[in-house]
Amino acid sequence: MRTHILLRGAIGALALSLALPAGSATAGDSIYVPLFTYRTGPFAGSGTPIANGMHDYLTMLNERDGGIGGVKLIVDECETGYDTKKGLECYDAVKPKNPVIVNPWSTGITLSLIPKASVDKIPILSMAYGLSASAKGDIFPWVFNPPATYWDGLSEILKYGGGGSIDALKGKTIGYLYFDAGYGREPIPMFQALAKEIGFDLKLYPVAPANMQNQSAQWLDIRRDKLDLLVLYGWGAMNPTAIKEAVKAEFPMDKLVSIWWPNDEDAASAGDGAKGFRELNWHGTGANYPALADIQKLVIDAGKSQTPKSELGEVLYNRGVYNSVLIAEAIAEAQKITGKKVVTGEDVRRGLENLNLDAARFKALGLDGFAAAFKTTCANHNSHSATFVQQWDGAKWVKVSDLIVPDSPKVQPLIDESAKAYAEKNAGWPARTEACDNK
């Protein structure tokens, strides 16, 4: 585990604390933010740029602003290898250090941590991954998954594939190529429900973690089935392999749409044949933002980052930045709500329920136009935001659709039902007692 330790003098800190009013931060105060990351193994291609974006944004806040609200952040990485067992070991290692938030960066780890959150008073931020039903704040007051769930994303892909309406897919053959673990299985119940409701033929193509780079059997089936649309939920080495196999099979790129996880290198690795590959996104790409310029100057150029110069502004690097924006805004909101500088996990949970990132706020953060506005509430821990489709042109991503909102009439009842079923299946699941700060 690599920890950035803030030196402190116990005697000096005590003297300062006597001179400062209640709620003020002393020179020795800090806020502990662990980052669960994976920079090695078959998932490193996805995990490394995300880790770099998360780490660099928080480090930039320390360097530029002295932290958040005058309090420095301790940014601590723990390598999980995208392995649930190692993720739980990381959790046990960071818990005694009083983390204000946990970012599992794995649906499997997230699912294992959900029952612990309310007991340990550590909020979970599973940004656009994890359990879709955890968007329900009345049942999951300690879990947050903005800005869109995997079920929202699936409905947005299907709306796009149907020319604006999922109903238009009636009679079509839809394929689902997915990572056969918690992440890839998460959308299946909704996919099957929609297939039955709408009347399309659903074909499932699971890819075992051990076979991410060997998908020949799946692609033989995909060619045989003559799909009208293929939905991809891949991760790590699975994504570039899937794109390469699509090129090799001469599968039409306009019939292949992915959820929001393929990175620039995933598409580029397939060469010119990958032109036209499409995926969902909800934030900007490229480095033309003042906040990223500050990262370049204060963190990367200063030798305080592991980020290669070519990576700044890539999809997953910017995804990591977005994740840390949520962390930082939740901490800042918690300080505002409580009047405290050094906040706790319980405080940050309240901050996460009161996120409100509008256009003006993104601009103030040096991220003007970076992402659409969204907000969370006590009841809605997600916001169920719109996304757009971006297309690889051989060198960069190009936005090729307007914003696509989730098909809420189809998705929300399933989320409600799933959340209720989760609570019922887990004996003794606590009813929410946490107060709501929404005004």
C-alpha positions in Angstrom: 0.0 0.0 0.0 1.4 3.4 -1.0 0.5 6.2 1.4 1.1 9.9 1.2 1.8 10.7 4.8 1.3 14.2 6.2 3.9 15.0 8.9 2.5 16.4 12.0 3.9 17.7 15.3 1.7 16.6 18.2 2.8 19.3 20.5 2.5 22.0 17.9 -0.9 20.7 16.8 -2.2 20.8 20.4 -1.1 24.4 20.8 -2.7 25.4 17.6 -6.0 23.7 18.5 -6.2 25.8 21.7 -5.9 29.0 19.7 -8.4 28.1 17.0 -12.2 28.3 17.2 -14.3 25.1 17.1 -14.6 23.7 13.6 -11.3 25.2 12.4 -8.6 22.9 10.9 -5.2 22.7 12.5 -1.9 22.2 10.6 -2.0 18.5 11.7 -5.6 17.8 10.5 -6.2 15.7 7.5 -9.0 13.8 5.6 -8.2 10.2 4.7 -9.3 9.1 1.2 -8.4 5.6 0.2 -8.5 4.6 -3.5 -9.0 0.9 -4.4 -7.0 0.5 -7.6 -5.6 -2.1 -9.9 -2.5 -1.2 -11.9 -1.4 -4.8 -12.6 -2.8 -7.9 -14.3 -5.4 -8.4 -17.0 -7.5 -5.5 -15.8 -4.7 -2.9 -15.6 -5.6 -1.5 -19.1 -8.8 -0.3 -17.6 -7.7 0.2 -14.0 -4.5 2.2 -14.5 -5.9 5.3 -16.3 -8.8 5.5 -13.8 -6.4 5.3 -10.9 -4.3 8.0 -12.4 -7.2 10.3 -12.9 -8.5 9.8 -9.4 -5.2 10.2 -7.8 -4.1 13.3 -9.9 -7.2 15.3 -9.3 -7.0 14.9 -5.5 -3.3 15.6 -5.5 -3.9 18.7 -7.6 -6.4 19.9 -4.9 -3.7 19.5 -2.3 -1.1 21.3 -4.3 -3.3 24.1 -5.6 -5.8 24.7 -2.8 -4.2 23.1 0.2 -6.8 20.3 0.1 -10.5 21.0 0.7 -11.7 23.7 3.0 -8.2 24.2 4.3 -7.7 20.5 5.1 -5.2 18.4 3.3 -6.2 15.0 1.9 -4.3 11.8 2.6 -4.6 9.9 -0.7 -3.9 6.2 -0.2 -3.9 3.5 -2.9 -4.5 -0.2 -2.2 -4.0 -2.6 -5.1 -6.9 -5.0 -5.5 -6.1 -6.6 -8.9 -9.9 -6.4 -9.5 -10.2 -9.4 -7.1 -13.0 -9.4 -4.6 -10.9 -11.2 -1.9 -8.1 -8.6 -2.2 -10.6 -5.8 -2.2 -12.0 -7.0 1.1 -8.4 -7.2 2.4 -7.9 -3.6 1.3 -11.1 -2.6 3.1 -10.0 -4.2 6.3 -6.6 -2.5 6.0 -8.1 1.0 5.5 -11.0 0.8 7.9 -8.9 1.5 11.1 -7.7 4.8 9.5 -11.2 6.3 9.5 -11.8 6.7 5.8 -14.5 9.2 4.8 -15.4 7.2 1.7 -14.6 3.9 -0.2 -14.4 3.6 -3.9 -14.4 -0.2 -4.7 -14.0 0.0 -8.5 -15.4 -3.4 -8.9 -19.0 -4.6 -8.8 -18.0 -7.8 -7.0 -16.2 -5.8 -4.3 -19.1 -3.4 -4.1 -21.7 -6.2 -3.6 -19.6 -7.6 -0.7 -19.2 -4.2 1.0 -22.8 -3.0 0.8 -23.9 -4.9 4.0 -20.8 -3.4 5.9 -21.4 0.3 5.0 -24.1 1.1 7.5 -22.4 -0.8 10.3 -19.0 0.7 9.8 -20.4 4.2 8.9 -18.3 4.4 5.7 -20.2 5.4 2.5 -19.6 3.6 -0.7 -19.2 5.5 -4.0 -19.7 3.0 -6.9 -19.8 5.5 -9.7 -21.9 4.2 -12.6 -21.3 0.6 -11.6 -22.3 -1.8 -8.8 -25.8 -2.7 -7.8 -28.3 -0.7 -9.9 -30.9 -1.0 -7.1 -28.7 0.9 -4.7 -29.8 4.1 -6.3 -32.7 3.9 -3.9 -31.6 6.0 -1.0 -34.5 5.0 1.3 -33.2 1.4 1.3 -29.5 2.0 0.7 -28.6 5.2 2.6 -24.9 4.4 2.6 -24.4 3.5 -1.1 -24.2 6.0 -4.0 -23.9 5.2 -7.7 -24.2 8.4 -9.8 -24.7 9.5 -12.5 -26.4 6.5 -14.1 -26.9 2.8 -13.3 -26.0 -0.1 -15.5 -29.8 -0.5 -16.1 -30.1 3.1 -17.2 -27.2 2.6 -19.5 -28.7 -0.6 -21.0 -32.0 1.3 -21.7 -30.0 4.1 -23.3 -28.2 1.7 -25.6 -31.4 0.0 -26.6 -33.2 3.3 -27.2 -30.3 4.3 -29.4 -30.4 1.0 -31.2 -34.1 1.4 -31.7 -33.8 4.9 -33.2 -35.1 6.5 -30.0 -37.5 3.8 -28.8 -36.9 0.4 -27.2 -40.3 -0.7 -28.5 -38.9 -0.4 -32.0 -36.7 -3.5 -31.3 -39.7 -5.8 -31.4 -38.9 -8.8 -33.5 -35.2 -8.0 -33.6 -32.4 -10.2 -32.5 -30.2 -8.5 -29.8 -27.0 -9.9 -28.6 -25.3 -9.3 -25.2 -21.5 -9.9 -25.0 -20.6 -9.6 -21.4 -17.9 -10.2 -18.7 -19.2 -13.2 -16.8 -18.9 -11.8 -13.3 -20.9 -9.5 -11.1 -20.5 -6.5 -13.4 -21.6 -8.3 -16.6 -24.4 -10.2 -14.9 -25.9 -7.1 -13.3 -28.0 -6.0 -16.4 -29.2 -9.5 -17.3 -32.5 -9.4 -15.3 -33.6 -6.1 -16.9 -32.4 -7.3 -20.3 -34.5 -10.5 -20.0 -37.5 -8.5 -18.7 -37.4 -6.2 -21.6 -37.0 -9.0 -24.1 -40.2 -10.6 -22.8 -42.0 -7.3 -22.7 -41.0 -5.9 -26.0 -40.7 -9.1 -27.9 -37.1 -9.3 -29.1 -34.9 -12.3 -29.2 -32.1 -12.0 -26.7 -28.8 -13.9 -27.2 -26.3 -14.2 -24.4 -22.6 -14.5 -24.9 -20.8 -14.7 -21.6 -17.0 -14.4 -21.5 -15.3 -16.0 -18.5 -12.6 -13.9 -16.8 -10.0 -16.6 -17.7 -11.0 -16.3 -21.4 -11.1 -12.5 -21.9 -8.4 -12.8 -24.6 -9.9 -15.8 -26.2 -13.4 -15.0 -27.5 -13.3 -17.0 -30.8 -16.2 -19.3 -29.7 -18.5 -16.3 -28.8 -17.7 -14.6 -32.1 -18.5 -17.7 -34.1 -22.0 -17.7 -32.4 -22.4 -13.9 -33.0 -21.7 -14.4 -36.8 -24.1 -17.3 -36.9 -26.9 -15.5 -35.1 -27.0 -12.5 -37.5 -27.7 -9.9 -34.9 -29.5 -6.6 -35.4 -27.7 -5.1 -32.4 -24.8 -6.3 -30.1 -24.4 -4.8 -26.7 -21.0 -5.0 -25.1 -20.3 -4.9 -21.3 -16.6 -5.7 -21.1 -13.7 -4.8 -18.8 -9.9 -5.0 -18.8 -8.4 -7.2 -21.6 -11.9 -8.2 -22.7 -12.6 -4.9 -24.4 -9.7 -4.6 -26.9 -10.1 -8.3 -27.6 -13.9 -7.9 -28.4 -13.2 -5.0 -30.7 -10.4 -6.9 -32.5 -12.7 -9.9 -32.9 -15.5 -7.7 -34.3 -13.0 -6.3 -36.9 -11.8 -9.9 -37.7 -15.4 -11.1 -38.1 -16.3 -8.1 -40.2 -19.1 -7.3 -37.8 -20.8 -4.0 -38.7 -19.5 -1.4 -36.2 -22.8 0.5 -36.5 -24.5 -2.5 -34.8 -22.0 -2.7 -31.9 -22.6 -0.4 -28.9 -20.8 -0.6 -25.6 -21.5 0.6 -22.1 -19.1 3.4 -21.0 -15.9 1.4 -20.2 -13.7 1.0 -23.3 -10.8 3.4 -23.3 -8.9 5.0 -26.2 -6.2 2.2 -26.3 -9.0 -0.4 -26.5 -10.3 1.0 -29.8 -6.9 2.0 -31.1 -5.5 -1.5 -30.7 -7.8 -2.8 -33.4 -6.4 -0.5 -36.0 -8.4 1.2 -38.8 -11.1 -1.5 -38.6 -12.2 -0.1 -35.3 -13.3 3.2 -36.9 -17.0 3.6 -36.1 -16.9 1.7 -32.8 -19.4 3.3 -30.4 -19.9 3.6 -26.7 -21.9 5.6 -24.1 -20.3 8.4 -22.2 -21.4 11.3 -20.0 -18.4 13.5 -19.7 -15.8 15.3 -21.9 -12.7 13.8 -23.4 -9.4 15.6 -24.1 -7.4 17.8 -21.8 -8.7 21.2 -22.8 -10.0 22.1 -19.4 -8.4 24.5 -16.8 -8.5 21.8 -14.1 -6.6 19.4 -16.3 -4.1 22.1 -17.1 -3.6 22.5 -13.3 -3.1 18.7 -13.1 -0.5 18.9 -15.9 1.4 21.7 -14.2 1.1 20.9 -10.5 1.1 17.1 -10.5 2.3 15.5 -13.7 5.1 18.0 -14.6 6.0 18.2 -10.9 6.7 14.4 -10.9 3.9 13.7 -8.4 2.0 11.4 -10.8 2.4 8.0 -12.6 0.4 9.4 -15.6 2.1 9.2 -19.0 1.7 12.5 -20.9 -0.3 10.8 -23.6 -2.9 9.6 -21.1 -4.1 12.9 -19.9 -7.6 13.5 -21.3 -8.3 9.9 -22.3 -11.8 8.6 -21.6 -10.9 6.5 -18.5 -8.4 9.1 -17.2 -11.2 11.7 -17.3 -13.5 9.1 -15.7 -11.2 8.9 -12.8 -11.1 12.7 -12.6 -14.9 12.8 -12.6 -15.0 10.2 -9.7 -12.7 12.4 -7.6 -14.8 15.5 -8.4 -17.6 13.6 -6.7 -15.4 12.7 -3.7 -14.2 16.3 -3.4 -17.7 17.8 -3.7 -19.1 15.4 -1.2 -16.4 16.4 1.3 -16.9 20.1 0.6 -20.7 19.7 1.0 -20.2 17.8 4.3 -18.1 20.6 5.6 -20.8 23.0 4.7 -23.6 21.0 6.3 -21.7 20.3 9.5 -19.6 23.4 10.0 -16.6 21.1 10.5 -13.4 21.1 8.6 -12.3 17.6 9.4 -15.3 15.5 8.4 -16.1 11.8 9.0 -17.6 9.1 6.9 -21.0 9.9 8.5 -20.6 13.5 7.4 -19.5 12.7 3.9 -22.6 10.4 3.5 -24.7 13.5 4.1 -22.6 15.3 1.6 -23.1 12.6 -1.0 -26.9 13.0 -0.6 -26.6 16.7 -1.4 -24.5 16.8 -4.5 -25.6 19.5 -6.9 -23.2 20.0 -9.8 -24.8 22.4 -12.2 -23.1 24.2 -15.1 -21.9 27.0 -12.9 -20.3 24.6 -10.5 -18.5 22.7 -13.2 -17.2 26.0 -14.5 -16.0 27.1 -11.1 -14.1 23.8 -10.8 -12.3 24.5 -14.0 -14.4 21.9 -15.9 -16.7 24.1 -17.9 -18.8 21.9 -20.2 -17.2 18.8 -18.9 -20.5 17.1 -18.0 -24.2 17.6 -17.7 -25.7 18.9 -14.5 -26.9 16.4 -12.0 -27.9 16.2 -8.3 -28.6 13.6 -5.7 -31.2 13.5 -3.0 -31.9 11.4 0.1 -34.2 9.2 -2.1 -32.2 9.3 -5.3 -28.6 8.3 -4.9 -28.0 8.2 -8.7 -29.8 11.0 -10.6 -30.3 8.6 -13.6 -28.6 11.0 -15.9 -28.6 11.1 -19.7 -25.6 9.9 -21.7 -24.5 10.3 -25.3 -23.0 8.0 -27.9 -19.4 8.7 -28.9 -17.7 7.1 -31.9 -14.0 6.3 -32.5 -12.7 7.9 -35.7 -9.4 6.2 -35.6 -7.6 8.8 -33.5 -10.2 10.2 -31.1 -13.7 10.0 -29.8 -16.4 12.1 -31.6 -19.8 12.7 -30.1 -22.5 11.3 -32.5 -25.8 11.6 -30.7 -27.8 14.0 -28.6 -28.2 13.2 -24.9 -30.2 10.0 -24.4 -32.3 9.8 -21.2 -33.0 6.5 -19.6 -36.3 4.8 -20.3 -37.5 5.5 -16.8 -41.0 4.0 -17.2 -39.3 0.7 -18.0 -36.3 0.9 -15.7 -37.6 2.5 -12.5 -40.2 -0.2 -11.6 -37.5 -2.8 -12.0 -35.1 -0.8 -9.7 -37.9 -0.4 -7.1 -38.7 -4.1 -7.2 -35.0 -5.1 -7.1 -34.3 -2.9 -4.1 -37.3 -4.2 -2.2 -36.3 -7.8 -3.0 -32.7 -7.2 -1.8 -33.9 -5.9 1.6 -36.3 -8.8 2.0 -33.7 -11.4 1.1 -31.2 -10.1 3.5 -32.7 -10.8 6.9 -32.5 -8.0 9.3 -31.8 -5.4 6.7 -32.1 -2.1 8.6 -34.8 0.4 7.9 -33.4 3.9 7.2 -33.0 6.0 10.3 -30.6 8.5 8.8 -31.9 12.1 8.8 -32.3 13.9 5.5 -30.6 17.2 4.9 -32.4 18.0 1.6 -34.2 21.3 1.6 
